[in-house]
Amino acid sequence: MRSDPSRLSFEIVASDGDARRGLLNTAHGPVETPAFVPLATNGAVRGMSSREVAGFGYSMVLGNTYHLLVSPGPDRIAEAGGLHEFMSWDGALITDSGGFQVFSLAHGSVADEIKGTGRRVRGQAETLSIEEEGVRFRSYRDGSELMLSPEISMAVQAALGSDIALIFDECTPFNADRDYTARSTERTHRWLDRCLRWHDENGPASQAVYGIVQGGTWEDLRKESAEAVAAASIDGIAIGGTLGRDKDEMAEVLGMTVPVLPVETPKHLLGIGEVDDLMKGVALGLDTFDCAVPTRLARHGMAIAPSPETRFRIDLRKSRMSGDRRPMVEGCPCVACSDYDRDYINYVSRAEELTAVRLLVDHNLVYMERLMSGAREAISAGRFGRYAELVLSGSSPWEAS
């Protein structure tokens, strides 16, 4: 592990069992953990301005290296002063490596809409080859051939100027066999060395680097990967790759991975953000999480809600919402819940009004921020277990706090 407080430091300020409250200090300010990190895939959190996102209480967002490479390109963003200046974001910024897109393009086993492979835009994105050097693929914009390698990924993230860059990795699908997963994980470790070598020679001095633990669902591979990543000169650790085909298997994979990692290291769980998964992840000692859930649900007319029987969401497009004068969630201070009722949001959502998406993103982000700030408060008070129990049984974060 690296110890360079000028680029990143992490302090655990309170613990309750394995759950911990911390302070992640980045070049663009502190991030209180545990924290949910909204996606700014294309340099924007869908439907929201950067000022609005900060106003909800968020201090870090995640930009997508793959998409920003394809468009508008790292040079254009660098000329604007980096992604912070480009999108007028004053807080911390983490960028993924593009490795997930290697997985989604090559294997196609995750919905394109969720992770944004671009197939729904112009033409079809396509991975041409995954080689030791890197990955060749076709742009979904114009069909041109592009290359993403450890060095190129780090160079793009350097141009973006993120506070935290992730190493380039391959994310294998859950149905990959052990032999393929083992070979892929070993290659990811070699790519880790190349990423760190490039960053040491060329990267911004203030940019931290996270390694990524792979290994699929195999305990020995996860352990080997965790040990290899922890031994490298990194600033933090992300857990990636397939976490199984369902929540039970995901819990099993995380249960075999997290205890192997250094306690003092900041830990990020990639692509996970359902309410129940967040509570379970915090209980394990994970610190930050990113996911498309709040914005993806909003596009489909859904609000995050204290409703475990419907996977912590309610569908505002359902006909039964017509005429319902209640707010989406009692006690929620968001604009959607304060100024409108379910009937109105049902109407504008079914009418495909952009207002509906904005209102639902607003609500979902406010809900998720309160969920995590409530977790932080509960950890400090030594009652996180009770807080999580109430949330998972159907209490809103405001009621459970």
JODABEL-V351981 format. One record per helix or strand of 3 or more residues. SS is the DSSP state (a for helix, b for strand). FROM is the first residue (numbers start at 0). TO is the last residue. Records with the same first field share a line. If there is no record, write none. Layout:
# JODABEL-V351981
SS = FROM-TO, FROM-TO
This chain:
# JODABEL-V351981
b = 7-15, 18-25, 28-32, 34-39, 59-62, 91-94, 125-129, 134-137, 144-147, 163-165, 207-212, 235-238, 266-268, 287-290, 301-303, 312-314
a = 49-54, 64-69, 73-78, 82-85, 98-106, 111-114, 149-159, 177-201, 218-230, 246-259, 274-283, 292-298, 307-309, 318-320, 334-338, 341-349, 353-379, 383-392, 396-399
